[in-house]
Amino acid sequence: MKVMWHNGKAVSDGWLKGGVEYAVLFIQTFIDGRQQYLLWSDLQSCAALFPVAEFTIIDSKIPPNWVVSIDLNRCLVIGPKSWIEGDFWDRYNDGDPDAEEAFIKELPVMM
């Protein structure tokens, strides 16, 4: 799935470039209805969550490694199974080597 950022929104300034297609790595929908895309930011050299409303869908094809689930925070999540399971993001952000390996393994499928 590919999206393009609506250049000029303050939330994403310094993280994304206008006119560039970004591969969606993960979609999260909160109980209150907020939705976010996880995207890779070349400007920051990391993945980060961004409000869906800031983007236009360029290619709606869903990556083959995505599944749908409910996470520990009761959010609807769509993304790689290994990223959805348990405390993956806590472990990844803490530098766990197994989580980092799982992240790196799944990334090329969506890019």
N, C-alpha and C positions, 0 to 999 in steps of 0.2 A: 504494500500500500504506500503510495507516495502523496505528499502534500506540499503546498507552497505557502510560505508565510506571507501574510498581508503586511508588507513593509510599513513601519512607522508605529506599531504598537509598543508602548513603553515596557511591558512585561518582558518582551523578548529582546530588547535592545542589548547589544553586546554579546548576544548568544547566537543569533541567526542572521543570515543575509537575505535580503529581499531578492526575488527572482530566481531563487535556487530551489530545486526539488529536494525534499527530505524524505527518507524512508521512515515510516512509522514502525517503531520497534515493539510497541505495546500500547494498548488503549485501556484507560481506567475510567469507570463511571462511579461516582460517589452516590450515597443514599440521597443526598440533597439535590441530585441531578447534574452537578458539575461533571464535566468530562475533560480528560487530559490525554495528550499524546506523549509518549516517551520518544524523544528524538536524539540523534547524535549531533552534538554541536562541535564542528571543527574549530570554531573560534575559542571554545573552552576546553577542547579535548576530553569531553565526557558526555554522558547521556544525562538528559534532564527532562522534566515534565513541563508541558506547555498547554495552556487552555486551547481546546479544540476550536473555539470561536475565532481564533487568530489565523486560521488556515483554510485554504481551499483544497479539496481533494482533487488530485491530478490523475491518479490511477487507483481505482478501488479494489484491485485484485488483492485478495487476502493471502498472506504467505502460507505455505503448506505446513509449517511447524507451529501454527497458532492453535490454541484451544481456548475454550470459554470456561471461566470458573468464577467462584466467589472467594475473595482473599480473606485474610485474618481480620481485616477491618470492615468486612461485609460489603466491599466494593465489587462490582462486576468488572472483571478483568479479562482481556483478550490479548494473548501473547504466547510466547513459547512456554510449554508446560514446565520446564525446569526453572523458569523465572517466576512462576506463579506459586510453586509449592512452598509451603511453610514460611520460613523466615529468610528466604533467598536474598531479598534486598538488604536486610540488616547485615547478613554475612558478607554480601558483595561490598557494601559501603565500609565494612570493617576490614576489608582486604583479605578475606578468606580465599585461599588459593583455589579451592574446589568451586566456589561461586564464580570467581574470576574466569576459570577455565570454562564453566558452563556458559557464561556471558559471551566469551570469545567464540565458542563453538557455534552458538546460535546466530550471532551477528551477521555473518556473510549470507545466510539464507534470506534475510530481509533487505539487504542493501542493493 
